[in-house]
Amino acid sequence: MSKVLSMLLCVSLLFMAGCGFHLRDSVTLPAALQTLRIESVDSLSPLPQELGRALLRQGVQLVDSEEAKVSVLRILADQQATVPLSYSGAARIQEYQVVHRVEFEVLDAEGKVMAPRSALERRREYRFDETQALGAAAEDELARKELRREMLQALLRRLESITG
Protein backbone atom coordinates (compact mmCIF):
# COMPACT_ATOMS: atom_id res chain seq x y z
CA MET A 1 0.00 0.00 0.00
CA SER A 2 2.81 2.44 0.81
CA LYS A 3 4.34 1.89 -2.68
CA VAL A 4 1.07 2.88 -4.31
CA LEU A 5 0.79 5.92 -2.06
CA SER A 6 4.39 6.93 -2.82
CA MET A 7 3.81 6.52 -6.54
CA LEU A 8 0.62 8.58 -6.36
CA LEU A 9 2.45 11.34 -4.49
CA CYS A 10 5.26 11.39 -7.09
CA VAL A 11 2.78 11.57 -9.98
CA SER A 12 0.90 14.39 -8.23
CA LEU A 13 4.12 16.36 -7.74
CA LEU A 14 5.05 15.88 -11.40
CA PHE A 15 1.65 17.17 -12.52
CA MET A 16 1.89 20.21 -10.25
CA ALA A 17 5.42 21.00 -11.45
CA GLY A 18 4.32 20.58 -15.07
CA CYS A 19 1.40 22.98 -14.76
CA GLY A 20 3.52 25.77 -13.29
CA PHE A 21 2.30 25.34 -9.71
CA HIS A 22 4.40 27.09 -7.08
CA LEU A 23 3.81 28.00 -3.46
CA ARG A 24 2.41 31.40 -2.58
CA ASP A 25 5.08 33.99 -1.94
CA SER A 26 7.37 32.00 -4.23
CA VAL A 27 8.56 34.43 -6.89
CA THR A 28 11.61 34.70 -9.08
CA LEU A 29 12.69 38.31 -9.33
CA PRO A 30 14.96 39.63 -12.07
CA ALA A 31 18.65 40.00 -11.19
CA ALA A 32 18.30 43.81 -11.06
CA LEU A 33 15.88 43.45 -8.12
CA GLN A 34 17.96 41.04 -6.03
CA THR A 35 19.26 44.04 -4.07
CA LEU A 36 16.49 46.52 -3.41
CA ARG A 37 15.41 49.48 -1.31
CA ILE A 38 11.73 50.00 -0.49
CA GLU A 39 10.56 53.60 -0.12
CA SER A 40 7.04 54.34 1.05
CA VAL A 41 5.04 57.55 1.49
CA ASP A 42 3.50 56.02 4.63
CA SER A 43 6.22 54.80 6.97
CA LEU A 44 3.59 53.41 9.37
CA SER A 45 1.80 51.29 6.77
CA PRO A 46 2.18 47.55 7.38
CA LEU A 47 2.30 46.79 3.62
CA PRO A 48 5.95 47.85 3.00
CA GLN A 49 7.04 45.96 6.12
CA GLU A 50 5.21 42.78 5.07
CA LEU A 51 6.53 43.17 1.51
CA GLY A 52 10.07 43.49 2.89
CA ARG A 53 9.66 40.29 4.91
CA ALA A 54 8.31 38.43 1.86
CA LEU A 55 11.22 39.65 -0.27
CA LEU A 56 13.74 38.59 2.39
CA ARG A 57 12.20 35.09 2.32
CA GLN A 58 12.89 35.08 -1.43
CA GLY A 59 16.56 35.86 -0.85
CA VAL A 60 16.37 39.54 -1.83
CA GLN A 61 18.86 41.76 -0.03
CA LEU A 62 17.10 44.85 1.33
CA VAL A 63 19.07 48.06 1.74
CA ASP A 64 18.07 51.02 3.91
CA SER A 65 20.75 53.48 2.88
CA GLU A 66 19.66 56.09 0.34
CA GLU A 67 23.30 56.50 -0.77
CA ALA A 68 23.53 52.89 -1.97
CA LYS A 69 23.18 52.47 -5.74
CA VAL A 70 20.45 49.81 -5.79
CA SER A 71 17.07 49.37 -7.43
CA VAL A 72 14.21 51.13 -5.67
CA LEU A 73 10.59 50.14 -5.21
CA ARG A 74 8.66 53.33 -4.48
CA ILE A 75 5.24 52.93 -2.93
CA LEU A 76 3.72 56.27 -3.90
CA ALA A 77 0.26 55.70 -2.43
CA ASP A 78 -1.11 53.11 0.00
CA GLN A 79 -4.74 53.82 0.82
CA GLN A 80 -7.56 51.84 2.35
CA ALA A 81 -11.12 53.06 2.54
CA THR A 82 -14.42 51.64 3.71
CA VAL A 83 -17.40 52.75 1.63
CA PRO A 84 -21.09 52.02 2.18
CA LEU A 85 -22.57 49.85 -0.59
CA SER A 86 -26.24 49.46 0.23
CA TYR A 87 -28.83 50.85 2.61
CA SER A 88 -31.96 49.38 4.19
CA GLY A 89 -35.40 50.94 3.88
CA ALA A 90 -34.70 52.73 7.16
CA ALA A 91 -31.63 54.40 5.59
CA ARG A 92 -29.23 52.21 7.58
CA ILE A 93 -26.11 50.79 6.01
CA GLN A 94 -26.39 47.08 5.20
CA GLU A 95 -23.22 46.42 3.21
CA TYR A 96 -19.74 47.90 3.08
CA GLN A 97 -16.89 47.61 0.65
CA VAL A 98 -13.26 47.90 1.73
CA VAL A 99 -10.97 49.19 -1.02
CA HIS A 100 -7.17 48.95 -0.93
CA ARG A 101 -5.28 50.93 -3.58
CA VAL A 102 -1.51 51.01 -4.03
CA GLU A 103 0.46 53.06 -6.54
CA PHE A 104 4.10 52.20 -7.12
CA GLU A 105 7.04 52.46 -9.50
CA VAL A 106 10.36 50.66 -9.77
CA LEU A 107 13.67 52.32 -10.64
CA ASP A 108 16.96 50.61 -11.40
CA ALA A 109 20.24 51.47 -9.67
CA GLU A 110 20.88 54.34 -12.15
CA GLY A 111 17.44 55.84 -11.53
CA LYS A 112 15.92 54.68 -14.84
CA VAL A 113 12.32 53.52 -14.76
CA MET A 114 12.00 49.73 -14.81
CA ALA A 115 8.26 49.79 -14.12
CA PRO A 116 6.38 53.06 -14.59
CA ARG A 117 3.90 54.33 -12.04
CA SER A 118 1.15 51.73 -11.79
CA ALA A 119 -1.84 51.18 -9.57
CA LEU A 120 -3.19 48.01 -8.04
CA GLU A 121 -6.61 47.89 -6.42
CA ARG A 122 -8.36 45.16 -4.48
CA ARG A 123 -11.90 45.19 -3.04
CA ARG A 124 -13.76 43.17 -0.45
CA GLU A 125 -17.43 43.41 0.52
CA TYR A 126 -19.15 42.47 3.74
CA ARG A 127 -22.60 42.77 5.30
CA PHE A 128 -23.23 44.94 8.34
CA ASP A 129 -25.60 43.71 11.03
CA GLU A 130 -26.41 46.57 13.38
CA THR A 131 -27.28 44.09 16.13
CA GLN A 132 -23.68 42.83 15.96
CA ALA A 133 -21.80 46.15 16.04
CA LEU A 134 -18.69 44.69 17.69
CA GLY A 135 -18.54 41.92 15.11
CA ALA A 136 -18.75 44.48 12.31
CA ALA A 137 -15.57 46.19 13.47
CA ALA A 138 -13.79 42.84 13.58
CA GLU A 139 -15.10 42.00 10.10
CA ASP A 140 -13.82 45.30 8.74
CA GLU A 141 -10.37 44.64 10.22
CA LEU A 142 -10.36 41.10 8.82
CA ALA A 143 -11.30 42.41 5.35
CA ARG A 144 -8.44 44.93 5.54
CA LYS A 145 -5.94 42.21 6.50
CA GLU A 146 -7.11 39.94 3.70
CA LEU A 147 -6.87 42.79 1.20
CA ARG A 148 -3.35 43.60 2.38
CA ARG A 149 -2.38 39.94 1.90
CA GLU A 150 -3.89 39.94 -1.60
CA MET A 151 -2.13 43.22 -2.39
CA LEU A 152 1.18 41.78 -1.24
CA GLN A 153 0.74 38.82 -3.60
CA ALA A 154 -0.22 41.13 -6.47
CA LEU A 155 2.84 43.32 -5.87
CA LEU A 156 5.14 40.29 -5.78
CA ARG A 157 3.68 39.01 -9.07
CA ARG A 158 4.09 42.46 -10.62
CA LEU A 159 7.73 42.65 -9.49
CA GLU A 160 8.32 39.19 -10.92
CA SER A 161 7.05 40.30 -14.33
CA ILE A 162 9.58 43.16 -14.61
CA THR A 163 12.26 42.55 -17.20
CA GLY A 164 15.51 44.25 -16.86
Backbone as a ProteinNet text record, in pm:
[ID]
protein_1_A
[PRIMARY]
MSKVLSMLLCVSLLFMAGCGFHLRDSVTLPAALQTLRIESVDSLSPLPQELGRALLRQGVQLVDSEEAKVSVLRILADQQATVPLSYSGAARIQEYQVVHRVEFEVLDAEGKVMAPRSALERRREYRFDETQALGAAAEDELARKELRREMLQALLRRLESITG
[TERTIARY]
83.1	0	86.8	197.6	281.5	349	376.4	434.3	335	210.5	106.8	91.3	91.7	79.3	199.3	317.9	439.1	433.5	390.7	381.4	277.6	165.9	61.7	112.3	187.6	245.4	343	429.1	525.7	455.7	352.5	277.8	210.3	154.7	89.9	189.9	308.1	411.6	455.4	467.7	504.8	399.3	272.7	165.4	167.6	186.7	189.4	308.8	423.5	541.5	520.5	456.4	432.3	333.3	240.5	139.5	183.3	303.3	351.8	315.3	266.9	230	352.2	337.4	439.7	371.1	438.9	380.7	359.7	260.9	240.5	365.3	389.2	508.1	630.6	620.7	736.7	744	838.9	856.1	1002.8	1025.4	1161	1176.7	1250.9	1268.8	1386.2	1381.5	1496	1621	1736.9	1865.2	1876.7	1820.6	1830.2	1756	1666	1588.2	1634.6	1746.6	1795.5	1851.2	1889.1	1925.8	1834.4	1760.9	1649.3	1630.9	1582.4	1540.6	1391.7	1315.9	1172.9	1152.7	1091.7	1056	904.2	849.5	704.3	664.8	554.7	504.3	450.4	406.2	349.8	440.6	525.5	621.6	553.5	430.2	359.2	273.5	260.6	179.7	243	162	217.7	257.1	202.9	230.2	378.6	452.3	594.7	674.1	635.3	703.6	679.6	554.4	521.2	584.9	588.2	653	802.2	865.3	1006.6	1034.2	948.1	966	950.5	852.1	831.5	951.1	1006.1	1122	1245.2	1262.3	1374.2	1363.4	1239.7	1220.1	1259.1	1252.5	1289.1	1438.6	1512.1	1655.6	1698	1604.5	1636.9	1709.2	1813.5	1886	1823.5	1771.5	1709.6	1811.9	1812.8	1907.4	1829.2	1873.1	1806.9	1871	1999.1	2074.9	2033.3	2003.2	1966.2	2087.1	2208.5	2329.7	2366.8	2318.6	2353.3	2290.2	2368	2318.5	2251	2123	2044.7	1910.7	1842.3	1707.2	1615.4	1511.8	1421.4	1276.4	1203.3	1058.5	997.6	931.4	866.3	716.6	667.7	523.9	475.1	410.2	372.2	238.4	154.4	25.6	-12.8	-65	-111.2	-233.7	-351.2	-474.1	-576.5	-643	-755.9	-875	-989.4	-1111.7	-1227.7	-1320.1	-1442	-1557.6	-1631.3	-1740.3	-1872	-1979.3	-2109.4	-2153.6	-2210.6	-2257.3	-2408.6	-2478.4	-2624.3	-2686.9	-2809.2	-2882.6	-3014.9	-3065.4	-3196.4	-3304.7	-3428.3	-3540	-3540	-3477.9	-3469.7	-3344.7	-3283.3	-3162.8	-3044.7	-3036.9	-2923.2	-2834.6	-2705.4	-2610.5	-2621.1	-2631.6	-2639.5	-2511.2	-2443.5	-2321.6	-2213.4	-2090.3	-1974.4	-1881.2	-1796.6	-1689.4	-1559.6	-1458.4	-1326.3	-1242.2	-1178.4	-1097.1	-952.9	-859.6	-717.2	-652.3	-591.9	-528	-382.3	-294.5	-151.4	-99.7	-23.1	46.3	195	267.3	410.1	484.1	615.9	703.7	834.3	909.3	1036.2	1144.1	1253	1366.8	1487.7	1573.7	1696.5	1801.5	1919.3	2024.3	2068.9	2050.3	2087.8	1972.5	1859.3	1744.3	1653.7	1678.5	1592.1	1469.6	1358	1232.3	1231.7	1215.1	1200.2	1052.2	971.8	826.2	765.8	694.9	637.6	529.7	493.2	390.5	267.6	229.1	114.9	29.5	-92.9	-184.4	-240.5	-252.3	-319	-433.5	-546.3	-660.8	-729.9	-763.1	-835.8	-955.2	-1066	-1189.9	-1245.4	-1312.6	-1375.8	-1505.2	-1613.1	-1743.4	-1782.6	-1859.4	-1914.7	-2044.1	-2129.5	-2259.6	-2244.2	-2324.2	-2323.1	-2454	-2443.1	-2560.2	-2554	-2646.6	-2640.5	-2660.1	-2714.4	-2728	-2595.9	-2500.2	-2368	-2258.7	-2271.1	-2180.4	-2034.5	-2007.6	-1868.8	-1814.2	-1896.2	-1854	-1825.5	-1896.1	-1875.4	-1736.9	-1691.8	-1557.2	-1452	-1473.6	-1379.2	-1381.9	-1499.4	-1510.4	-1439.4	-1451.5	-1381.9	-1231.3	-1180.8	-1036.5	-990.5	-1069.7	-1036	-1031.5	-1128.4	-1130.1	-1005.7	-964.6	-843.8	-718.3	-709.3	-593.6	-589.9	-705.4	-710.9	-673.9	-721.7	-686.9	-537.4	-478.7	-334.7	-257.2	-302	-237.9	-250.2	-368.7	-388.7	-302.9	-293.7	-213.2	-66.2	-21	117.8	145.7	56.7	73.9	73.5	-16.1	-22.4	105.8	158.7	283.9	400.5	407.3	514.2	505.3	384.5	368	407.4	373.7	408.5	559.6	625.8	772.5	836.5	778.1	831.5	823.8	724.3	704.6	796.1	869.1	957.7	1075.9	1106.2	1225.7	1331.4	1450.9	1551.1	1673.4
-120.4	0	125.7	125.3	244.2	273.4	167.4	189.4	263.2	223.4	287.9	433.3	456.6	592.1	677.9	621.1	693.4	726.3	631.2	652.1	760	758.1	858.4	997.7	1006.9	1133.7	1185.2	1098.2	1138.7	1187.9	1116.7	1157.1	1292	1311	1439.3	1553.5	1532	1635.9	1667	1565.7	1588.1	1671.8	1639.5	1716.7	1862	1883.9	2021.1	2097.5	2033.5	2099.9	2129.7	2039.6	2057.8	2168.2	2195.2	2297.5	2436.1	2446.7	2577.2	2608.9	2511.3	2533.7	2574.4	2674	2708.5	2764.3	2754.3	2799.6	2950.4	2996.3	3140.4	3202.7	3325	3398.9	3356.7	3248.1	3200.4	3274.5	3366.1	3443.3	3439.8	3459.4	3469.7	3609.7	3691.9	3830.7	3843.1	3941.3	3963.5	3999	3976	4000.4	4144	4239.7	4380.8	4410.6	4321.4	4344.8	4256.8	4189.2	4103.6	4184.3	4309	4403.6	4523.2	4559.6	4651.8	4739.3	4859.3	4948	4975	4970.2	4999.8	5137.2	5227.6	5360.3	5369.3	5424.2	5434.5	5572.2	5625.6	5754.7	5743.7	5623.6	5602.2	5507.1	5562.4	5480.1	5390.5	5421.2	5341.1	5230.9	5230	5128.6	4991.3	4890.2	4755.2	4691.5	4741.1	4678.6	4677.3	4790.3	4784.9	4691.1	4685.3	4596.2	4449.8	4415.2	4277.9	4242.7	4338.3	4316.7	4291.5	4368.5	4349.2	4209.8	4163.2	4028.5	3921.8	3940	3843	3841.2	3958.3	3964.6	3902	3921.9	3858.7	3706.3	3654.4	3509	3458.2	3545.9	3508	3525.5	3569.8	3585.5	3723	3817.6	3953.8	4024.4	4098.6	4176.2	4315.1	4353.4	4484.7	4582.2	4702.7	4805.7	4926.3	4983.9	5102	5231.7	5227.3	5347.7	5409.1	5539.4	5609	5635.3	5626.4	5649.8	5528.8	5410.6	5288.9	5291.4	5251.9	5246.8	5111.4	5103.9	4981.2	5016.8	4916.2	4937	4980.8	5056.5	5112.7	5082.4	5028.9	5013.8	5128.1	5219.2	5332.9	5305.9	5303.1	5292.5	5435.8	5486.3	5627.2	5656.3	5554.9	5570	5434.2	5433.5	5311.2	5350.8	5332	5382	5270.7	5273.2	5183.9	5269.3	5232	5306.5	5208.8	5241.9	5163.8	5250.2	5198.7	5274.5	5199.1	5269.2	5202.3	5158.2	5037.7	4985.4	4988.3	4947.9	4945.5	4986.3	5035.3	5084.6	5010.3	4998.7	4938.2	5042.8	5001.6	5094.4	5203.4	5176.7	5273.3	5359.8	5360.6	5440.3	5400.6	5273.1	5221.3	5139.3	5148.5	5078.8	4928	4853.2	4708	4639.8	4701.3	4642.4	4748.6	4704.2	4790	4726.1	4809.4	4760.9	4824.3	4740.6	4789.7	4789.8	4903.1	4918.9	4946.7	4872.5	4894.8	4928.6	5045.6	5092.6	5127	5075.2	5100.8	5149.4	5257.1	5305.6	5290.8	5244.9	5220.4	5237.2	5247.1	5246	5179.5	5130.6	5065.7	5131.9	5170	5232.1	5141.3	5139.7	5061.4	5140.6	5085.4	5147.2	5282.7	5305.4	5434.1	5534.8	5494.2	5584	5577.8	5484.5	5468.3	5386.3	5419	5352.3	5209.3	5113.3	4973	4937.6	4996.6	4978.7	5115.6	5172.5	5305.7	5302.3	5420.4	5432.7	5350.7	5261.2	5172.6	5169.7	5129.6	5117.8	4976.8	4927.7	4800.7	4831	4766.1	4789.4	4657.3	4635.2	4516.3	4561.8	4485.1	4519.4	4397.3	4423.5	4316.7	4372.7	4296.6	4340.8	4257.8	4320.3	4246.6	4311.6	4229.9	4277.1	4331.6	4432.3	4493.5	4460.9	4401.6	4371.1	4462.4	4558.1	4657	4595.3	4475.4	4409.2	4347.1	4340.1	4283.3	4387	4503.5	4614.9	4579.9	4505.8	4468.6	4374.4	4284.2	4191.5	4263.5	4372.6	4447.8	4511.4	4561.1	4619.3	4512.2	4394.5	4284.5	4239.8	4238.8	4199.7	4300.2	4427.8	4530.5	4510.6	4484.9	4463.8	4338.3	4232.8	4109.9	4134.4	4209.2	4241.3	4320.4	4414	4493	4404.6	4311.7	4221.4	4131.9	4079.6	3993.7	4072.1	4195.2	4278.7	4308.5	4333	4359.9	4236.7	4118.3	3993.8	3975.7	4002.4	3994.1	4096.9	4216.3	4321.8	4282.9	4224.7	4177.8	4077.2	3981.5	3881.8	3947.9	4043.9	4113.1	4191.6	4257.1	4331.8	4238	4124.9	4028.9	3977.1	3946.7	3901	4009.7	4134.5	4246.3	4263.9	4254.1	4265	4151.5	4033.1	3918.6	3939.3	4012.8	4030.4	4137.3	4210.4	4315.9	4252.6	4301.9	4255.3	4362.8	4321.3	4425.3	4379.2
0	0	0	73.1	80.8	-53	-135	-267.9	-357.4	-349.8	-430.6	-387.9	-259.6	-206.3	-248.2	-240	-281.8	-430	-509.5	-654.1	-685.3	-616.6	-636	-599.3	-490.9	-449.1	-554.2	-605.3	-708.9	-835	-878.1	-997.7	-974.5	-854.9	-823	-827.9	-772.4	-773.6	-916.5	-999.7	-1139.8	-1212.4	-1189.1	-1251.9	-1206.3	-1076.1	-1025.1	-1080.9	-1090.2	-1145.5	-1293.7	-1363.7	-1506.5	-1538.5	-1449	-1476.1	-1429	-1373	-1328.6	-1184.9	-1110.8	-970.8	-889.7	-804.6	-707.7	-583.7	-471.2	-345.6	-346.1	-272.8	-257.6	-200.5	-234.7	-193.7	-273	-348.5	-422.9	-555.6	-566.7	-689.4	-730.2	-856.3	-907.9	-962.9	-892.5	-933.1	-1028.2	-1117.9	-1206.7	-1126.5	-1187.9	-1119.3	-1069.1	-1144.4	-1105.5	-975.8	-934.6	-812.3	-696.2	-710.7	-603.4	-486.1	-513.2	-407.1	-426.1	-323.2	-340.9	-217.4	-239.9	-131.2	-150.6	-43.9	-48.7	12.8	-63.3	-12.2	-12.1	94.3	105.4	156.8	102.2	149.1	291.4	329.1	463.1	540.2	622.7	697	801	838	937.4	875.8	743.9	677.4	694	723.8	737.8	603.7	492.5	362.5	326.8	333.7	299.5	391.6	518.2	612.2	575.3	545	506.7	372.9	280.4	151.2	171.5	258.4	288.8	343.7	435.6	491.2	383.7	294.2	185.7	91.2	61.4	-27.3	38.1	167.5	238.8	232	243.1	231.9	93.1	-6.7	-143.4	-169.8	-69.6	-85.3	-134.2	-140.6	-183	-68.8	-103.3	-2.7	1.6	116.5	133.4	190.2	134.7	173.6	224.2	336.2	391	344.9	319.4	288.1	155.2	157.1	34.2	-53.4	1.9	-76.5	-161.2	-123.2	-196.6	-335.8	-436	-574.4	-596.2	-562.7	-579.3	-642.5	-690.8	-743.4	-630.4	-667.3	-567	-604.3	-508.4	-521.4	-443	-513.9	-447.8	-437.7	-315.8	-293.3	-277.5	-381.9	-390	-322	-311.2	-242.5	-186.3	-65.8	0.3	81.4	20.2	82.1	98.5	212	235.5	274.5	222.1	253.9	267.3	354.9	370.8	322.6	224.2	163.3	178.6	211.3	218.2	78.5	70.1	-58.9	-73.1	32.6	22.5	155.7	144.1	261	273.1	395.9	419.1	393.6	403.8	387.9	493.6	607.5	716.2	704.5	587.8	558.9	647.5	682.4	758.3	664.9	687.4	600.7	623.1	512.8	519.8	471.4	375.7	321.1	306.2	327.8	308.1	206.4	150.2	65	113.6	135	172.9	45.4	18.8	-101.7	-58.7	-117.9	-92.7	-226	-234.2	-357.8	-329.1	-414.1	-402.6	-537.1	-534	-653.6	-627.7	-729.8	-712.2	-844	-834.3	-949.9	-907.1	-1005.7	-976.9	-1061.8	-996.7	-1063.8	-1049.6	-1152.2	-1140.4	-1063.2	-1047.9	-966.8	-1021.6	-1153.9	-1214.7	-1212	-1160.7	-1153	-1274.6	-1366.8	-1484.3	-1445.5	-1507.5	-1475.7	-1530.8	-1441.8	-1481.5	-1494.8	-1409.1	-1412.4	-1383.5	-1481.7	-1459.4	-1351.5	-1307.6	-1203.6	-1243.8	-1155.6	-1178.8	-1053.5	-1071.5	-957.2	-950.8	-830.5	-803.7	-708.2	-729.1	-641.9	-614.2	-490.5	-447.8	-366	-375	-304.3	-231.8	-121.5	-45.3	12	1.2	51.7	173.3	262.2	374.4	418.5	480.7	530.1	671.3	702.1	834.3	903.9	1020.6	1102.5	1223.9	1229.9	1337.7	1475.7	1482.9	1613.3	1658.1	1566.6	1596.1	1569.7	1631.5	1603.6	1631.2	1739.4	1769	1662.3	1616	1511.3	1380.9	1354	1230.5	1228	1341	1347.2	1322.6	1378.5	1357.7	1211.9	1151.1	1010.4	920	951.6	874.5	883.2	1002.7	1021.8	948.4	953.3	881.7	731.2	678.7	535.3	496.3	581.2	553.7	551.8	646	650.1	526.3	488.3	369.5	243.6	235.3	119.8	116.8	232.9	238.4	193	232.1	190.3	38.7	-15.3	-160.2	-233.3	-177.1	-239.1	-239.8	-132	-123.6	-234.7	-253.6	-360.1	-497.8	-518.3	-647.4	-674.3	-571	-586.9	-619.2	-551	-578.2	-722.8	-767.4	-907	-1005	-974.7	-1062.5	-1067	-952.5	-948.9	-1029.1	-1019.7	-1091.6	-1243	-1288.3	-1433.3	-1494	-1410.5	-1460.8	-1532	-1648.8	-1720	-1707.6	-1695.5	-1686.3	-1624.2
[MASK]
++++++++++++++++++++++++++++++++++++++++++++++++++++++++++++++++++++++++++++++++++++++++++++++++++++++++++++++++++++++++++++++++++++++++++++++++++++++++++++++++++++

